[in-house]
Amino acid sequence: MTKLQVRAFLYQLGCFAILFISVRYLVAMYTSLTGFWIPMTAFVVATLLSPKFKAIKTPDAEKLYMKWIFMKGVREIG
């Protein structure tokens, strides 16, 4: 794995973790779900809402891109 691929993985993991923990807390506090359904709901919501990062080799160099449901198109990161 290249340096940018590792960075893309860590960004994606970090965003997912933040969303998962936040949604899990909100679901546990404000819904009547119990047991297995709390983390399952948080997993599905965090998977759908978290941005996707990918390192792609271009003719110039390898670049990091992000796609997110709340942004139109694909954005180049740094």
N, CA, C and O atoms as a Maestro MAE file, in Angstrom:
{
 s_m_m2io_version
 :::
 2.0.0
}

f_m_ct {
 s_m_title
 :::
 protein
 m_atom[312] {
  # First column is atom index #
  i_m_mmod_type
  r_m_x_coord
  r_m_y_coord
  r_m_z_coord
  i_m_residue_number
  s_m_chain_name
  s_m_pdb_residue_name
  s_m_pdb_atom_name
  i_m_atomic_number
  :::
  1 25 0.834 -1.187 0.000 1 A "MET " " N  " 7
  2 3 0.000 0.000 0.000 1 A "MET " " CA " 6
  3 2 0.872 1.242 0.000 1 A "MET " " C  " 6
  4 15 1.893 1.313 0.685 1 A "MET " " O  " 8
  5 25 0.449 2.200 -0.773 2 A "THR " " N  " 7
  6 3 1.189 3.451 -0.819 2 A "THR " " CA " 6
  7 2 0.759 4.360 0.330 2 A "THR " " C  " 6
  8 15 -0.203 4.082 1.047 2 A "THR " " O  " 8
  9 25 1.488 5.433 0.475 3 A "LYS " " N  " 7
  10 3 1.216 6.377 1.555 3 A "LYS " " CA " 6
  11 2 -0.188 6.978 1.428 3 A "LYS " " C  " 6
  12 15 -0.889 7.126 2.429 3 A "LYS " " O  " 8
  13 25 -0.599 7.322 0.203 4 A "LEU " " N  " 7
  14 3 -1.924 7.898 0.006 4 A "LEU " " CA " 6
  15 2 -3.034 6.870 0.214 4 A "LEU " " C  " 6
  16 15 -4.120 7.227 0.672 4 A "LEU " " O  " 8
  17 25 -2.789 5.627 -0.107 5 A "GLN " " N  " 7
  18 3 -3.793 4.584 0.147 5 A "GLN " " CA " 6
  19 2 -3.998 4.395 1.643 5 A "GLN " " C  " 6
  20 15 -5.126 4.195 2.094 5 A "GLN " " O  " 8
  21 25 -2.928 4.455 2.406 6 A "VAL " " N  " 7
  22 3 -3.041 4.352 3.861 6 A "VAL " " CA " 6
  23 2 -3.785 5.566 4.414 6 A "VAL " " C  " 6
  24 15 -4.629 5.429 5.299 6 A "VAL " " O  " 8
  25 25 -3.473 6.747 3.896 7 A "ARG " " N  " 7
  26 3 -4.154 7.957 4.343 7 A "ARG " " CA " 6
  27 2 -5.650 7.894 4.017 7 A "ARG " " C  " 6
  28 15 -6.480 8.290 4.836 7 A "ARG " " O  " 8
  29 25 -5.994 7.400 2.830 8 A "ALA " " N  " 7
  30 3 -7.403 7.261 2.447 8 A "ALA " " CA " 6
  31 2 -8.111 6.290 3.378 8 A "ALA " " C  " 6
  32 15 -9.240 6.546 3.796 8 A "ALA " " O  " 8
  33 25 -7.462 5.180 3.708 9 A "PHE " " N  " 7
  34 3 -8.050 4.204 4.630 9 A "PHE " " CA " 6
  35 2 -8.273 4.820 6.005 9 A "PHE " " C  " 6
  36 15 -9.331 4.629 6.604 9 A "PHE " " O  " 8
  37 25 -7.292 5.554 6.509 10 A "LEU " " N  " 7
  38 3 -7.420 6.154 7.838 10 A "LEU " " CA " 6
  39 2 -8.487 7.245 7.865 10 A "LEU " " C  " 6
  40 15 -9.226 7.356 8.843 10 A "LEU " " O  " 8
  41 25 -8.580 8.051 6.806 11 A "TYR " " N  " 7
  42 3 -9.640 9.059 6.728 11 A "TYR " " CA " 6
  43 2 -11.013 8.398 6.727 11 A "TYR " " C  " 6
  44 15 -11.921 8.829 7.437 11 A "TYR " " O  " 8
  45 25 -11.155 7.349 5.924 12 A "GLN " " N  " 7
  46 3 -12.442 6.670 5.834 12 A "GLN " " CA " 6
  47 2 -12.799 6.005 7.166 12 A "GLN " " C  " 6
  48 15 -13.949 6.066 7.601 12 A "GLN " " O  " 8
  49 25 -11.832 5.382 7.802 13 A "LEU " " N  " 7
  50 3 -12.062 4.754 9.101 13 A "LEU " " CA " 6
  51 2 -12.431 5.786 10.159 13 A "LEU " " C  " 6
  52 15 -13.346 5.566 10.952 13 A "LEU " " O  " 8
  53 25 -11.725 6.906 10.170 14 A "GLY " " N  " 7
  54 3 -12.007 7.955 11.150 14 A "GLY " " CA " 6
  55 2 -13.398 8.553 10.977 14 A "GLY " " C  " 6
  56 15 -14.123 8.744 11.953 14 A "GLY " " O  " 8
  57 25 -13.765 8.845 9.744 15 A "CYS " " N  " 7
  58 3 -15.100 9.402 9.486 15 A "CYS " " CA " 6
  59 2 -16.191 8.411 9.869 15 A "CYS " " C  " 6
  60 15 -17.195 8.784 10.477 15 A "CYS " " O  " 8
  61 25 -15.989 7.144 9.511 16 A "PHE " " N  " 7
  62 3 -16.973 6.126 9.876 16 A "PHE " " CA " 6
  63 2 -17.089 6.006 11.386 16 A "PHE " " C  " 6
  64 15 -18.198 5.934 11.915 16 A "PHE " " O  " 8
  65 25 -15.961 5.983 12.089 17 A "ALA " " N  " 7
  66 3 -15.982 5.820 13.539 17 A "ALA " " CA " 6
  67 2 -16.701 6.978 14.224 17 A "ALA " " C  " 6
  68 15 -17.495 6.764 15.140 17 A "ALA " " O  " 8
  69 25 -16.427 8.195 13.783 18 A "ILE " " N  " 7
  70 3 -17.090 9.359 14.375 18 A "ILE " " CA " 6
  71 2 -18.594 9.291 14.163 18 A "ILE " " C  " 6
  72 15 -19.366 9.520 15.094 18 A "ILE " " O  " 8
  73 25 -19.012 8.978 12.942 19 A "LEU " " N  " 7
  74 3 -20.440 8.875 12.659 19 A "LEU " " CA " 6
  75 2 -21.082 7.708 13.397 19 A "LEU " " C  " 6
  76 15 -22.188 7.842 13.919 19 A "LEU " " O  " 8
  77 25 -20.402 6.564 13.446 20 A "PHE " " N  " 7
  78 3 -20.951 5.395 14.123 20 A "PHE " " CA " 6
  79 2 -21.188 5.673 15.601 20 A "PHE " " C  " 6
  80 15 -22.263 5.381 16.125 20 A "PHE " " O  " 8
  81 25 -20.193 6.235 16.272 21 A "ILE " " N  " 7
  82 3 -20.324 6.503 17.705 21 A "ILE " " CA " 6
  83 2 -21.414 7.540 17.964 21 A "ILE " " C  " 6
  84 15 -22.204 7.403 18.898 21 A "ILE " " O  " 8
  85 25 -21.450 8.579 17.126 22 A "SER " " N  " 7
  86 3 -22.475 9.618 17.292 22 A "SER " " CA " 6
  87 2 -23.882 9.058 17.089 22 A "SER " " C  " 6
  88 15 -24.777 9.297 17.900 22 A "SER " " O  " 8
  89 25 -24.066 8.316 16.008 23 A "VAL " " N  " 7
  90 3 -25.391 7.765 15.708 23 A "VAL " " CA " 6
  91 2 -25.792 6.726 16.742 23 A "VAL " " C  " 6
  92 15 -26.959 6.654 17.124 23 A "VAL " " O  " 8
  93 25 -24.844 5.922 17.198 24 A "ARG " " N  " 7
  94 3 -25.149 4.920 18.219 24 A "ARG " " CA " 6
  95 2 -25.665 5.589 19.494 24 A "ARG " " C  " 6
  96 15 -26.640 5.131 20.089 24 A "ARG " " O  " 8
  97 25 -25.012 6.666 19.906 25 A "TYR " " N  " 7
  98 3 -25.448 7.401 21.087 25 A "TYR " " CA " 6
  99 2 -26.846 7.979 20.881 25 A "TYR " " C  " 6
  100 15 -27.712 7.853 21.746 25 A "TYR " " O  " 8
  101 25 -27.057 8.613 19.727 26 A "LEU " " N  " 7
  102 3 -28.364 9.217 19.461 26 A "LEU " " CA " 6
  103 2 -29.479 8.181 19.385 26 A "LEU " " C  " 6
  104 15 -30.576 8.411 19.893 26 A "LEU " " O  " 8
  105 25 -29.208 7.058 18.763 27 A "VAL " " N  " 7
  106 3 -30.221 5.991 18.668 27 A "VAL " " CA " 6
  107 2 -30.523 5.428 20.050 27 A "VAL " " C  " 6
  108 15 -31.682 5.175 20.377 27 A "VAL " " O  " 8
  109 25 -29.499 5.232 20.857 28 A "ALA " " N  " 7
  110 3 -29.707 4.675 22.201 28 A "ALA " " CA " 6
  111 2 -30.492 5.632 23.095 28 A "ALA " " C  " 6
  112 15 -31.313 5.206 23.908 28 A "ALA " " O  " 8
  113 25 -30.231 6.930 22.934 29 A "MET " " N  " 7
  114 3 -30.882 7.900 23.812 29 A "MET " " CA " 6
  115 2 -32.299 8.268 23.372 29 A "MET " " C  " 6
  116 15 -33.174 8.478 24.213 29 A "MET " " O  " 8
  117 25 -32.531 8.346 22.056 30 A "TYR " " N  " 7
  118 3 -33.767 8.939 21.583 30 A "TYR " " CA " 6
  119 2 -34.713 7.990 20.848 30 A "TYR " " C  " 6
  120 15 -35.727 8.442 20.315 30 A "TYR " " O  " 8
  121 25 -34.418 6.707 20.802 31 A "THR " " N  " 7
  122 3 -35.350 5.744 20.211 31 A "THR " " CA " 6
  123 2 -35.616 4.635 21.213 31 A "THR " " C  " 6
  124 15 -34.962 4.548 22.252 31 A "THR " " O  " 8
  125 25 -36.565 3.806 20.895 32 A "SER " " N  " 7
  126 3 -36.897 2.696 21.795 32 A "SER " " CA " 6
  127 2 -36.243 1.390 21.350 32 A "SER " " C  " 6
  128 15 -36.645 0.316 21.796 32 A "SER " " O  " 8
  129 25 -35.241 1.470 20.480 33 A "LEU " " N  " 7
  130 3 -34.539 0.261 20.050 33 A "LEU " " CA " 6
  131 2 -33.703 -0.290 21.198 33 A "LEU " " C  " 6
  132 15 -33.202 0.462 22.033 33 A "LEU " " O  " 8
  133 25 -33.561 -1.605 21.229 34 A "THR " " N  " 7
  134 3 -32.761 -2.242 22.281 34 A "THR " " CA " 6
  135 2 -31.884 -3.328 21.681 34 A "THR " " C  " 6
  136 15 -32.110 -3.791 20.563 34 A "THR " " O  " 8
  137 25 -30.891 -3.719 22.444 35 A "GLY " " N  " 7
  138 3 -30.055 -4.856 22.089 35 A "GLY " " CA " 6
  139 2 -29.274 -4.682 20.805 35 A "GLY " " C  " 6
  140 15 -28.615 -3.666 20.583 35 A "GLY " " O  " 8
  141 25 -29.367 -5.702 19.962 36 A "PHE " " N  " 7
  142 3 -28.620 -5.800 18.718 36 A "PHE " " CA " 6
  143 2 -28.967 -4.688 17.727 36 A "PHE " " C  " 6
  144 15 -28.139 -4.338 16.885 36 A "PHE " " O  " 8
  145 25 -30.159 -4.137 17.812 37 A "TRP " " N  " 7
  146 3 -30.634 -3.170 16.823 37 A "TRP " " CA " 6
  147 2 -29.965 -1.804 16.944 37 A "TRP " " C  " 6
  148 15 -29.904 -1.070 15.957 37 A "TRP " " O  " 8
  149 25 -29.472 -1.448 18.099 38 A "ILE " " N  " 7
  150 3 -28.800 -0.154 18.267 38 A "ILE " " CA " 6
  151 2 -27.519 -0.091 17.424 38 A "ILE " " C  " 6
  152 15 -27.389 0.818 16.604 38 A "ILE " " O  " 8
  153 25 -26.570 -1.020 17.593 39 A "PRO " " N  " 7
  154 3 -25.365 -0.928 16.759 39 A "PRO " " CA " 6
  155 2 -25.631 -1.228 15.286 39 A "PRO " " C  " 6
  156 15 -24.944 -0.692 14.416 39 A "PRO " " O  " 8
  157 25 -26.617 -2.074 14.993 40 A "MET " " N  " 7
  158 3 -26.928 -2.365 13.598 40 A "MET " " CA " 6
  159 2 -27.456 -1.122 12.877 40 A "MET " " C  " 6
  160 15 -27.062 -0.847 11.743 40 A "MET " " O  " 8
  161 25 -28.338 -0.378 13.527 41 A "THR " " N  " 7
  162 3 -28.858 0.856 12.951 41 A "THR " " CA " 6
  163 2 -27.737 1.874 12.790 41 A "THR " " C  " 6
  164 15 -27.653 2.541 11.759 41 A "THR " " O  " 8
  165 25 -26.884 1.999 13.786 42 A "ALA " " N  " 7
  166 3 -25.764 2.936 13.711 42 A "ALA " " CA " 6
  167 2 -24.810 2.552 12.584 42 A "ALA " " C  " 6
  168 15 -24.287 3.427 11.894 42 A "ALA " " O  " 8
  169 25 -24.578 1.263 12.391 43 A "PHE " " N  " 7
  170 3 -23.698 0.787 11.321 43 A "PHE " " CA " 6
  171 2 -24.244 1.161 9.947 43 A "PHE " " C  " 6
  172 15 -23.508 1.665 9.099 43 A "PHE " " O  " 8
  173 25 -25.515 0.918 9.731 44 A "VAL " " N  " 7
  174 3 -26.129 1.205 8.428 44 A "VAL " " CA " 6
  175 2 -26.111 2.711 8.145 44 A "VAL " " C  " 6
  176 15 -25.752 3.132 7.046 44 A "VAL " " O  " 8
  177 25 -26.495 3.510 9.127 45 A "VAL " " N  " 7
  178 3 -26.524 4.962 8.933 45 A "VAL " " CA " 6
  179 2 -25.114 5.505 8.700 45 A "VAL " " C  " 6
  180 15 -24.915 6.331 7.808 45 A "VAL " " O  " 8
  181 25 -24.143 5.060 9.479 46 A "ALA " " N  " 7
  182 3 -22.768 5.538 9.320 46 A "ALA " " CA " 6
  183 2 -22.188 5.098 7.976 46 A "ALA " " C  " 6
  184 15 -21.433 5.850 7.361 46 A "ALA " " O  " 8
  185 25 -22.521 3.914 7.518 47 A "THR " " N  " 7
  186 3 -22.045 3.448 6.219 47 A "THR " " CA " 6
  187 2 -22.606 4.300 5.092 47 A "THR " " C  " 6
  188 15 -21.893 4.624 4.143 47 A "THR " " O  " 8
  189 25 -23.865 4.661 5.190 48 A "LEU " " N  " 7
  190 3 -24.488 5.461 4.146 48 A "LEU " " CA " 6
  191 2 -24.020 6.919 4.157 48 A "LEU " " C  " 6
  192 15 -23.889 7.528 3.095 48 A "LEU " " O  " 8
  193 25 -23.768 7.482 5.328 49 A "LEU " " N  " 7
  194 3 -23.448 8.898 5.440 49 A "LEU " " CA " 6
  195 2 -21.958 9.238 5.384 49 A "LEU " " C  " 6
  196 15 -21.605 10.388 5.123 49 A "LEU " " O  " 8
  197 25 -21.086 8.275 5.621 50 A "SER " " N  " 7
  198 3 -19.661 8.602 5.671 50 A "SER " " CA " 6
  199 2 -19.100 8.809 4.265 50 A "SER " " C  " 6
  200 15 -19.502 8.125 3.324 50 A "SER " " O  " 8
  201 25 -18.166 9.757 4.127 51 A "PRO " " N  " 7
  202 3 -17.557 9.999 2.818 51 A "PRO " " CA " 6
  203 2 -16.639 8.846 2.421 51 A "PRO " " C  " 6
  204 15 -16.107 8.132 3.271 51 A "PRO " " O  " 8
  205 25 -16.466 8.682 1.113 52 A "LYS " " N  " 7
  206 3 -15.602 7.631 0.572 52 A "LYS " " CA " 6
  207 2 -14.320 8.273 0.049 52 A "LYS " " C  " 6
  208 15 -14.377 9.226 -0.728 52 A "LYS " " O  " 8
  209 25 -13.173 7.761 0.469 53 A "PHE " " N  " 7
  210 3 -11.874 8.262 0.054 53 A "PHE " " CA " 6
  211 2 -11.183 7.212 -0.793 53 A "PHE " " C  " 6
  212 15 -11.313 6.014 -0.540 53 A "PHE " " O  " 8
  213 25 -10.441 7.668 -1.811 54 A "LYS " " N  " 7
  214 3 -9.728 6.732 -2.664 54 A "LYS " " CA " 6
  215 2 -8.492 7.395 -3.247 54 A "LYS " " C  " 6
  216 15 -8.540 8.551 -3.667 54 A "LYS " " O  " 8
  217 25 -7.375 6.658 -3.273 55 A "ALA " " N  " 7
  218 3 -6.140 7.125 -3.890 55 A "ALA " " CA " 6
  219 2 -6.086 6.562 -5.307 55 A "ALA " " C  " 6
  220 15 -6.183 5.351 -5.505 55 A "ALA " " O  " 8
  221 25 -5.930 7.451 -6.290 56 A "ILE " " N  " 7
  222 3 -5.941 7.048 -7.693 56 A "ILE " " CA " 6
  223 2 -4.672 7.549 -8.362 56 A "ILE " " C  " 6
  224 15 -4.260 8.692 -8.168 56 A "ILE " " O  " 8
  225 25 -4.053 6.669 -9.161 57 A "LYS " " N  " 7
  226 3 -2.868 7.069 -9.911 57 A "LYS " " CA " 6
  227 2 -3.305 7.780 -11.182 57 A "LYS " " C  " 6
  228 15 -4.051 7.232 -11.994 57 A "LYS " " O  " 8
  229 25 -2.831 9.002 -11.338 58 A "THR " " N  " 7
  230 3 -3.095 9.788 -12.536 58 A "THR " " CA " 6
  231 2 -1.795 9.865 -13.331 58 A "THR " " C  " 6
  232 15 -0.746 9.464 -12.825 58 A "THR " " O  " 8
  233 25 -1.838 10.367 -14.554 59 A "PRO " " N  " 7
  234 3 -0.586 10.494 -15.313 59 A "PRO " " CA " 6
  235 2 0.459 11.378 -14.622 59 A "PRO " " C  " 6
  236 15 1.660 11.159 -14.780 59 A "PRO " " O  " 8
  237 25 0.006 12.368 -13.864 60 A "ASP " " N  " 7
  238 3 0.948 13.254 -13.165 60 A "ASP " " CA " 6
  239 2 1.520 12.603 -11.915 60 A "ASP " " C  " 6
  240 15 2.737 12.520 -11.752 60 A "ASP " " O  " 8
  241 25 0.641 12.141 -11.034 61 A "ALA " " N  " 7
  242 3 1.052 11.539 -9.763 61 A "ALA " " CA " 6
  243 2 -0.153 10.854 -9.141 61 A "ALA " " C  " 6
  244 15 -1.248 10.868 -9.703 61 A "ALA " " O  " 8
  245 25 0.058 10.263 -7.992 62 A "GLU " " N  " 7
  246 3 -1.057 9.657 -7.272 62 A "GLU " " CA " 6
  247 2 -1.776 10.744 -6.476 62 A "GLU " " C  " 6
  248 15 -1.138 11.555 -5.806 62 A "GLU " " O  " 8
  249 25 -3.107 10.755 -6.553 63 A "LYS " " N  " 7
  250 3 -3.887 11.792 -5.881 63 A "LYS " " CA " 6
  251 2 -4.982 11.155 -5.031 63 A "LYS " " C  " 6
  252 15 -5.426 10.035 -5.284 63 A "LYS " " O  " 8
  253 25 -5.399 11.903 -4.019 64 A "LEU " " N  " 7
  254 3 -6.431 11.449 -3.098 64 A "LEU " " CA " 6
  255 2 -7.742 12.153 -3.432 64 A "LEU " " C  " 6
  256 15 -7.790 13.379 -3.536 64 A "LEU " " O  " 8
  257 25 -8.811 11.362 -3.600 65 A "TYR " " N  " 7
  258 3 -10.118 11.895 -3.956 65 A "TYR " " CA " 6
  259 2 -11.156 11.497 -2.916 65 A "TYR " " C  " 6
  260 15 -11.020 10.483 -2.231 65 A "TYR " " O  " 8
  261 25 -12.202 12.325 -2.813 66 A "MET " " N  " 7
  262 3 -13.284 12.072 -1.871 66 A "MET " " CA " 6
  263 2 -14.621 12.234 -2.583 66 A "MET " " C  " 6
  264 15 -14.811 13.153 -3.380 66 A "MET " " O  " 8
  265 25 -15.544 11.323 -2.279 67 A "LYS " " N  " 7
  266 3 -16.907 11.436 -2.771 67 A "LYS " " CA " 6
  267 2 -17.825 11.331 -1.561 67 A "LYS " " C  " 6
  268 15 -17.643 10.474 -0.697 67 A "LYS " " O  " 8
  269 25 -18.827 12.231 -1.515 68 A "TRP " " N  " 7
  270 3 -19.722 12.256 -0.374 68 A "TRP " " CA " 6
  271 2 -21.130 12.515 -0.855 68 A "TRP " " C  " 6
  272 15 -21.334 13.226 -1.840 68 A "TRP " " O  " 8
  273 25 -22.090 11.952 -0.179 69 A "ILE " " N  " 7
  274 3 -23.487 12.059 -0.572 69 A "ILE " " CA " 6
  275 2 -23.977 13.508 -0.522 69 A "ILE " " C  " 6
  276 15 -24.905 13.860 -1.250 69 A "ILE " " O  " 8
  277 25 -23.377 14.354 0.315 70 A "PHE " " N  " 7
  278 3 -23.810 15.734 0.471 70 A "PHE " " CA " 6
  279 2 -23.068 16.710 -0.440 70 A "PHE " " C  " 6
  280 15 -23.356 17.906 -0.413 70 A "PHE " " O  " 8
  281 25 -22.127 16.232 -1.238 71 A "MET " " N  " 7
  282 3 -21.386 17.068 -2.179 71 A "MET " " CA " 6
  283 2 -21.593 16.551 -3.586 71 A "MET " " C  " 6
  284 15 -21.646 15.343 -3.816 71 A "MET " " O  " 8
  285 25 -21.707 17.460 -4.509 72 A "LYS " " N  " 7
  286 3 -21.894 17.064 -5.893 72 A "LYS " " CA " 6
  287 2 -20.532 16.763 -6.518 72 A "LYS " " C  " 6
  288 15 -19.616 17.583 -6.441 72 A "LYS " " O  " 8
  289 25 -20.402 15.621 -7.119 73 A "GLY " " N  " 7
  290 3 -19.162 15.263 -7.797 73 A "GLY " " CA " 6
  291 2 -18.107 14.713 -6.864 73 A "GLY " " C  " 6
  292 15 -18.362 14.388 -5.705 73 A "GLY " " O  " 8
  293 25 -16.910 14.624 -7.417 74 A "VAL " " N  " 7
  294 3 -15.754 14.085 -6.691 74 A "VAL " " CA " 6
  295 2 -14.787 15.231 -6.435 74 A "VAL " " C  " 6
  296 15 -14.545 16.054 -7.318 74 A "VAL " " O  " 8
  297 25 -14.239 15.287 -5.235 75 A "ARG " " N  " 7
  298 3 -13.302 16.375 -4.872 75 A "ARG " " CA " 6
  299 2 -11.893 15.808 -4.668 75 A "ARG " " C  " 6
  300 15 -11.710 14.717 -4.129 75 A "ARG " " O  " 8
  301 25 -10.921 16.579 -5.113 76 A "GLU " " N  " 7
  302 3 -9.531 16.213 -4.870 76 A "GLU " " CA " 6
  303 2 -9.125 16.758 -3.500 76 A "GLU " " C  " 6
  304 15 -9.410 17.908 -3.167 76 A "GLU " " O  " 8
  305 25 -8.465 15.923 -2.724 77 A "ILE " " N  " 7
  306 3 -8.018 16.302 -1.385 77 A "ILE " " CA " 6
  307 2 -6.503 16.544 -1.448 77 A "ILE " " C  " 6
  308 15 -5.750 15.694 -1.923 77 A "ILE " " O  " 8
  309 25 -6.071 17.708 -0.965 78 A "GLY " " N  " 7
  310 3 -4.657 18.058 -0.847 78 A "GLY " " CA " 6
  311 2 -3.841 17.606 -1.974 78 A "GLY " " C  " 6
  312 15 -2.633 17.839 -1.995 78 A "GLY " " O  " 8
  :::
 }
 m_bond[311] {
  # First column is bond index #
  i_m_from
  i_m_to
  i_m_order
  :::
  1 1 2 1
  2 2 3 1
  3 3 4 2
  4 3 5 1
  5 5 6 1
  6 6 7 1
  7 7 8 2
  8 7 9 1
  9 9 10 1
  10 10 11 1
  11 11 12 2
  12 11 13 1
  13 13 14 1
  14 14 15 1
  15 15 16 2
  16 15 17 1
  17 17 18 1
  18 18 19 1
  19 19 20 2
  20 19 21 1
  21 21 22 1
  22 22 23 1
  23 23 24 2
  24 23 25 1
  25 25 26 1
  26 26 27 1
  27 27 28 2
  28 27 29 1
  29 29 30 1
  30 30 31 1
  31 31 32 2
  32 31 33 1
  33 33 34 1
  34 34 35 1
  35 35 36 2
  36 35 37 1
  37 37 38 1
  38 38 39 1
  39 39 40 2
  40 39 41 1
  41 41 42 1
  42 42 43 1
  43 43 44 2
  44 43 45 1
  45 45 46 1
  46 46 47 1
  47 47 48 2
  48 47 49 1
  49 49 50 1
  50 50 51 1
  51 51 52 2
  52 51 53 1
  53 53 54 1
  54 54 55 1
  55 55 56 2
  56 55 57 1
  57 57 58 1
  58 58 59 1
  59 59 60 2
  60 59 61 1
  61 61 62 1
  62 62 63 1
  63 63 64 2
  64 63 65 1
  65 65 66 1
  66 66 67 1
  67 67 68 2
  68 67 69 1
  69 69 70 1
  70 70 71 1
  71 71 72 2
  72 71 73 1
  73 73 74 1
  74 74 75 1
  75 75 76 2
  76 75 77 1
  77 77 78 1
  78 78 79 1
  79 79 80 2
  80 79 81 1
  81 81 82 1
  82 82 83 1
  83 83 84 2
  84 83 85 1
  85 85 86 1
  86 86 87 1
  87 87 88 2
  88 87 89 1
  89 89 90 1
  90 90 91 1
  91 91 92 2
  92 91 93 1
  93 93 94 1
  94 94 95 1
  95 95 96 2
  96 95 97 1
  97 97 98 1
  98 98 99 1
  99 99 100 2
  100 99 101 1
  101 101 102 1
  102 102 103 1
  103 103 104 2
  104 103 105 1
  105 105 106 1
  106 106 107 1
  107 107 108 2
  108 107 109 1
  109 109 110 1
  110 110 111 1
  111 111 112 2
  112 111 113 1
  113 113 114 1
  114 114 115 1
  115 115 116 2
  116 115 117 1
  117 117 118 1
  118 118 119 1
  119 119 120 2
  120 119 121 1
  121 121 122 1
  122 122 123 1
  123 123 124 2
  124 123 125 1
  125 125 126 1
  126 126 127 1
  127 127 128 2
  128 127 129 1
  129 129 130 1
  130 130 131 1
  131 131 132 2
  132 131 133 1
  133 133 134 1
  134 134 135 1
  135 135 136 2
  136 135 137 1
  137 137 138 1
  138 138 139 1
  139 139 140 2
  140 139 141 1
  141 141 142 1
  142 142 143 1
  143 143 144 2
  144 143 145 1
  145 145 146 1
  146 146 147 1
  147 147 148 2
  148 147 149 1
  149 149 150 1
  150 150 151 1
  151 151 152 2
  152 151 153 1
  153 153 154 1
  154 154 155 1
  155 155 156 2
  156 155 157 1
  157 157 158 1
  158 158 159 1
  159 159 160 2
  160 159 161 1
  161 161 162 1
  162 162 163 1
  163 163 164 2
  164 163 165 1
  165 165 166 1
  166 166 167 1
  167 167 168 2
  168 167 169 1
  169 169 170 1
  170 170 171 1
  171 171 172 2
  172 171 173 1
  173 173 174 1
  174 174 175 1
  175 175 176 2
  176 175 177 1
  177 177 178 1
  178 178 179 1
  179 179 180 2
  180 179 181 1
  181 181 182 1
  182 182 183 1
  183 183 184 2
  184 183 185 1
  185 185 186 1
  186 186 187 1
  187 187 188 2
  188 187 189 1
  189 189 190 1
  190 190 191 1
  191 191 192 2
  192 191 193 1
  193 193 194 1
  194 194 195 1
  195 195 196 2
  196 195 197 1
  197 197 198 1
  198 198 199 1
  199 199 200 2
  200 199 201 1
  201 201 202 1
  202 202 203 1
  203 203 204 2
  204 203 205 1
  205 205 206 1
  206 206 207 1
  207 207 208 2
  208 207 209 1
  209 209 210 1
  210 210 211 1
  211 211 212 2
  212 211 213 1
  213 213 214 1
  214 214 215 1
  215 215 216 2
  216 215 217 1
  217 217 218 1
  218 218 219 1
  219 219 220 2
  220 219 221 1
  221 221 222 1
  222 222 223 1
  223 223 224 2
  224 223 225 1
  225 225 226 1
  226 226 227 1
  227 227 228 2
  228 227 229 1
  229 229 230 1
  230 230 231 1
  231 231 232 2
  232 231 233 1
  233 233 234 1
  234 234 235 1
  235 235 236 2
  236 235 237 1
  237 237 238 1
  238 238 239 1
  239 239 240 2
  240 239 241 1
  241 241 242 1
  242 242 243 1
  243 243 244 2
  244 243 245 1
  245 245 246 1
  246 246 247 1
  247 247 248 2
  248 247 249 1
  249 249 250 1
  250 250 251 1
  251 251 252 2
  252 251 253 1
  253 253 254 1
  254 254 255 1
  255 255 256 2
  256 255 257 1
  257 257 258 1
  258 258 259 1
  259 259 260 2
  260 259 261 1
  261 261 262 1
  262 262 263 1
  263 263 264 2
  264 263 265 1
  265 265 266 1
  266 266 267 1
  267 267 268 2
  268 267 269 1
  269 269 270 1
  270 270 271 1
  271 271 272 2
  272 271 273 1
  273 273 274 1
  274 274 275 1
  275 275 276 2
  276 275 277 1
  277 277 278 1
  278 278 279 1
  279 279 280 2
  280 279 281 1
  281 281 282 1
  282 282 283 1
  283 283 284 2
  284 283 285 1
  285 285 286 1
  286 286 287 1
  287 287 288 2
  288 287 289 1
  289 289 290 1
  290 290 291 1
  291 291 292 2
  292 291 293 1
  293 293 294 1
  294 294 295 1
  295 295 296 2
  296 295 297 1
  297 297 298 1
  298 298 299 1
  299 299 300 2
  300 299 301 1
  301 301 302 1
  302 302 303 1
  303 303 304 2
  304 303 305 1
  305 305 306 1
  306 306 307 1
  307 307 308 2
  308 307 309 1
  309 309 310 1
  310 310 311 1
  311 311 312 2
  :::
 }
}
